[in-house]
Amino acid sequence: MQHTLNLRALVAHPRNGGLRWIEPAENADLLDPVDIPLHDVALVTSVEELPSHGPAEAVGPGAPGPVGSLVVFTQPPPAEPWEADALLRRVKSRGHVALAFKEPADLGAGTLAVARRLGLHVLGSGAPLALARAAWELQGNQDALTLGYVRKVAQSVEYHADHVQDLLRHLAASVGHGVALVDREGVLLEAGQHLSPDLHAALCSDAWTQAAQAGDTSGASVRVESPSREGLRLVFFDGGLAGAQLSALAVAAEMAMPAVAARLLIDEVASVNNASIDSGLIRDFLEQPGGPDSDVRRRMHERGWRTSGVHLGFRIQGLSRLTPLELLRSVSRETGAWDVDTHVSTAGLGVIGWLTFPEPPSSRELERHTGALRELHRTLRRSFNVSTGVGTPEAGAEGLASSLDAAGEAARVAAHRERGGYFLRIDALGLEQLLLSRTRNDIFLPAARSLLQPLIEAGGELLPTLGAYLDHESSTAATAHALGFHRNTVSTRIERIKDLLGLDLADPDTRLAVHLALRALQD
Amino acid sequence: MLARGFSWLGAGGGGNTLTLELILGQRRPWPLQVHGVHELDPDTPAVAVGYAGSTYLMTERLPDAALFAPLLAAAERWTGTPARAVCSMEGGGMNGLTPLLLAPELALIDADFTGRALPRFDQMTMFVDEVPGLLACVSTGAGGVCVIEASRSADVESLVRAAVVCAGGVGPVLIAGFTVGQLTDHAITGGMERALTLGRVDLGGPPLEVAASVGGRYVGGGRVESVTAGVADPYTSSALMAGDDGAVLRLVSHTEFLAVQRDGEAVASAPEVIVCIDPSSNEILEVHGIHPARRVEIFALPAPAWWSAAPHRLRHVTPAAYGVRGLDQDGGSCSTP
């Protein structure tokens, strides 16, 4: 005999009239994790209607237990304890395994002890008719079960949701099971219940719909067809769900999926819009050299940006093509958990942001936050090719601007420092590096190249010689020693260089320009 | 011995026999002769006596033969013939002994109207069988007597009860208007003999042996965990007991013990005589003697055959007759939640 119905599935059914375990109690060891198969469900209004099921039958070796029916009484238990005892006894002796009363099903200790002695499961339901209907649905009336879920999905879409999380909450509340949005990495959002990692792993696949079980919980997932995000799945899950419920939930998930996908898109547009407003504001702010004007101040105030306090700017810059919004999302997810006021916005091919401290941070505190930024950078590097620069902590609106400037500078320098893991703090930056960073741009490099072009054409050896000569304060002896040449060789070469360049290397300005051009080309 | 036997038949009610036992011991010219119903002329006019009302009050209002004199006189005036014989109206508890107050002036007959303790007049055999011409005389206190001649037994019950309340909660009652011959069919005979046999049983032995010697069953023993009053009728109570063998025992009582449930199944119920004994003192317990932490052994004595001889008789004495549902054994009405 095929037993499609079991007590756990019935308890997990969202429209069972609030069915609850009374005996054994909800978390008793006795309950876990055995299924209690049911032969049938009998709805009775009085004991005279109690059907006889004959003696409880066992179903094959390894069967979880005797199979009988669930008797659903449309009334609360008898008030007198002996009547309740007698009723339990009668239900048991007619071959039934479980008994559900209409709430309030308050049973005394003696009656509960009798239930224990008899091995009878006793439950309570606020709506016995709903319970009977739930059983009927589970017993093979798949369409009714599915329609019930689908209707609930439709009802939840009706309510206003502020964002995807809100929508999931509505779905969870109305369907009566846990809802989660997952990708292969993990759970992105969940509502109602917590999705275990085991079930998450079991539910992730490329299939359109997928049903799976892990331990006591099971769920059904569907691929989310979203143009903006790939690899997402929408999951309905709960403990004790039976096969019939899972396939019905898979349909419900299919019905809910478009709403979730649409909501994701709406959220996306909203966040793009938000980011572009932020980004524009930052640009306006940074482009005003004497500090923000009243209009910019007002807009900053409106967006909750405080310029008072001490700010630590940081800049995360793409080293190759990337989508700033995706980067912003990843950054926001991390910074959202920090215990400090943080703002982030897209800026150019990257993200700009700052931490605000009401009081100047101690060096220890500063180290901690810089460490967090370094950790953020490391996390980001797994998905994005970026460099990160961190400015110095500075106070006020002007301080914010200069800290952000410095961070931008540091990020530019860091882009060339594989050694430093493409991460740099401005106060750890050598002056020379700072100077050099100024030279590494599109204007200076061609100029440097054209300045030194005669030396390049005359053969490669003249450039290192000139470099060493300038590095050693124009000393022929020191240069010769450093290069391992004879002094005369160095002198000859220097004379030749002067000729080729047509420059007076005794002039400090000229010497500096040539030195910088050399460094820029060498680097 | 006789008193102890009537305690058995009191089934937890019927009142404590001790006071009457002491009074009878001092005042009666022992030994008293007891007559079987067939030993007397069937036409002998007889009366049945007993106390009605609160048995608890009997500890301060001592029973006295003189209290029955106005009732006897009233009955004689009404029936026109003086009574020559006396029997008990209730064959359990202290009323089993009450007719002894009137012996040997009246011939003492071994017969009664219940065969055990029962709380109501409409449960008495004579009224159950609707014997015509019955008369109830009740003291209303301060020397007054109320004579009731009613054809409906329920009326007798409520009128006697009203008179007893008038008398202050407890008082003597006398039933007249029948002869010794009618006792053969409409009363339970041999109660005194049964009480005497029960009274001789040694309670010190193992419960199963005790059960065998009283001709009854050992239902179970255990420790009382709680006693709760009924929801519908606070005079009904149920004692939850942890059975010695792990079973859940429930002892349901009204004025007497009505039924015993083992794991929800009624294993003994009225009119079976349910007797509770405290094994530490061998005391035969009354309903109010069942309290938490007390160890109790429960026995069931078969009901007098008179009750089960006809369905209309049985209906008057099952737990359902006390308004307590769900406890009748085979054939009784079932409970509905």
Interface residues (C-beta under 8 A of the other chain):
Chain A: S46 V47 E48 F73 Q75 P76 P77 P78 A79 E80 P81 W82 E83 A84 D85 A86 L87 L88 R89 R90 K92 S93 F101 G108 A109 G110 A113 V114 R117 L118
Chain B: E225 S226 T228 G230 V231 A232 T236 S238 L240 G246 A247 V248 R250 V252 A259 Q261 D263 G264 E265 A266 V324 R325 G326 L327 C334 S335 T336 P337
